[in-house]
């Protein structure tokens, strides 16, 4: 969480999303599962930050 917060504060949310283009893992899925177990809002916020808006946007359009 601290690394993501640092990137967003020092640069921008757009910079964070750009870096996600290199991320091919399932970090958001892991964090959503962790949130389901802990019910800790910080895990939910962090999970959302690992969602890829461009990818999710395409899914939403094709519903």
PEKAMO-V385719 format. One record per residue. N is the residue number from 0. RES is the residue in one letter. OMEGA is omega in whole degrees, -180 to 180 (* if undefined). BURIAL is I if it has 16 or more other C-alpha atoms within 10 Angstrom, else O. Layout:
n=N res=RES omega=OMEGA burial=BURIAL
n=N res=RES omega=OMEGA burial=BURIAL
This chain:
n=0 res=X omega=-177 burial=O
n=1 res=X omega=179 burial=O
n=2 res=X omega=179 burial=O
n=3 res=X omega=179 burial=O
n=4 res=X omega=-180 burial=O
n=5 res=X omega=179 burial=O
n=6 res=X omega=-178 burial=O
n=7 res=X omega=-179 burial=O
n=8 res=X omega=-177 burial=O
n=9 res=X omega=-175 burial=O
n=10 res=X omega=179 burial=O
n=11 res=X omega=176 burial=O
n=12 res=X omega=178 burial=O
n=13 res=X omega=178 burial=O
n=14 res=X omega=177 burial=O
n=15 res=X omega=-180 burial=I
n=16 res=X omega=177 burial=I
n=17 res=X omega=179 burial=O
n=18 res=X omega=179 burial=O
n=19 res=X omega=177 burial=I
n=20 res=X omega=178 burial=O
n=21 res=X omega=-177 burial=O
n=22 res=X omega=179 burial=O
n=23 res=X omega=-179 burial=O
n=24 res=X omega=-178 burial=O
n=25 res=X omega=-177 burial=O
n=26 res=X omega=-180 burial=O
n=27 res=X omega=179 burial=I
n=28 res=X omega=178 burial=O
n=29 res=X omega=-178 burial=O
n=30 res=X omega=175 burial=I
n=31 res=X omega=177 burial=I
n=32 res=X omega=177 burial=O
n=33 res=X omega=177 burial=O
n=34 res=X omega=180 burial=I
n=35 res=X omega=180 burial=O
n=36 res=X omega=-172 burial=O
n=37 res=X omega=-174 burial=O
n=38 res=X omega=179 burial=O
n=39 res=X omega=-177 burial=O
n=40 res=X omega=180 burial=O
n=41 res=X omega=178 burial=O
n=42 res=X omega=179 burial=I
n=43 res=X omega=179 burial=I
n=44 res=X omega=180 burial=O
n=45 res=X omega=177 burial=I
n=46 res=X omega=178 burial=I
n=47 res=X omega=-180 burial=O
n=48 res=X omega=177 burial=I
n=49 res=X omega=173 burial=I
n=50 res=X omega=179 burial=I
n=51 res=X omega=-177 burial=O
n=52 res=X omega=-178 burial=O
n=53 res=X omega=180 burial=O
n=54 res=X omega=-180 burial=O
n=55 res=X omega=178 burial=O
n=56 res=X omega=178 burial=O
n=57 res=X omega=178 burial=O
n=58 res=X omega=-179 burial=O
n=59 res=X omega=-180 burial=O
n=60 res=X omega=-175 burial=O
n=61 res=X omega=180 burial=O
n=62 res=X omega=* burial=O
